[in-house]
Amino acid sequence: MTSSWRVVGIAVASCLAGGVGWADGRTAQSELQPVVAVSGLQWLEGVWRGPAGPAQVEERWTSPEGGAMLGVSRTVRDGRMVAFEFLRIVNRNGTLVYVAQPGGRPPTDFTMTSGGPGHAVFENPAHDHPRVIRYRRTGATLVAEVEGTEGGKAVKETFTLTLAK
């Protein structure tokens, strides 16, 4: 199954199981369309801020222009930046790919496995942590979840961010 058809298959299977729908409640199979253009993730654009334990996280996403969205994230604790990450989302051969470079290290790719208005899931099963990156937007709130394994144990982190004015 090609990757763009894989996205459709996952979305349709989720829809039939009742797990995916639109904000207005629509879930008909005929209405599902895979997100294969970066412009379908325009809802991610903006400056997002929120707590991460004793620190503050800020994630900024550009508008989807030129076939890509660029992002940067930083974590600040006690007035000092303690972590940063360069991000981008691009279309490769009909599939959206989330490219992460924490601390400026070499890139790691995560392929979009499902998505639609206000939500997206990217996965890299060969990576340890994270393996899955999820974004879900509701109004001015963005929930970002990352999950994977560390030291053989499952780890899941959830960040609730608010759109900055």
C-alpha positions, -999 to +999 in steps of 0.1 A: +000+000+000+015+034-010+019+059+018-008+083+006-032+054+004-020+042+038-031+076+052-065+072+035-068+036+048-059+046+084-083+076+083-112+055+069-106+027+093-105+051+122-137+069+109-155+036+106-145+028+142-158+061+153-124+075+162-119+103+137-142+132+128-145+169+122-151+195+148-187+198+136-193+161+140-191+150+104-175+115+100-189+101+067-163+080+048-170+099+016-160+132+033-126+120+045-096+134+026-060+126+035-038+156+043-010+153+017-004+190+012+015+210+038-013+237+034-036+212+051-017+218+084-022+256+084-040+252+117-006+246+133+007+280+123+014+305+151+033+309+184+023+284+211+033+286+247+027+265+278+042+249+309+064+219+310+069+211+347+089+240+361+098+252+326+080+270+298+079+257+263+074+278+232+068+264+197+066+286+166+053+274+133+054+295+100+027+296+075+027+267+050+044+283+020+069+270-005+058+234+002+070+235+038+063+247+073+092+256+095+091+254+133+114+261+162+109+251+198+126+263+230+123+254+266+132+280+292+137+274+329+147+300+355+154+325+327+177+302+308+171+283+276+177+246+285+166+230+252+158+239+216+147+221+184+145+229+147+115+215+130+100+213+095+071+196+077+076+188+041+059+168+014+080+139+001+066+119-027+030+126-017+036+120+020+040+146+047+072+142+068+079+159+101+116+165+104+130+171+139+164+183+149+166+185+188+195+206+199+205+211+163+215+174+159+211+155+126+175+152+114+151+124+123+120+119+100+085+110+112+060+101+085+024+114+088+001+084+094-031+102+100-045+137+101-072+161+092-087+194+103-071+202+136-051+170+142-020+152+129+000+121+138+036+115+127+054+082+134+089+066+132+087+031+146+125+026+143+132+055+166+133+051+204+119+084+218+098+097+204+082+072+181+049+090+178+043+128+177+007+140+179-008+174+175-044+183+182-058+218+181-091+229+197-097+267+194-066+285+208-053+253+225-027+230+210-020+196+227+013+180+216+020+145+227+052+126+222+056+089+231+082+063+228+106+042+250+135+051+272+155+024+289+130-002+277+101+017+294+072+034+277+073+072+280+045+096+271+047+134+275+018+158+269+022+195+264-008+218+265+000+250+247-019+282+241-018+304+210+000+336+219-016+369+210 
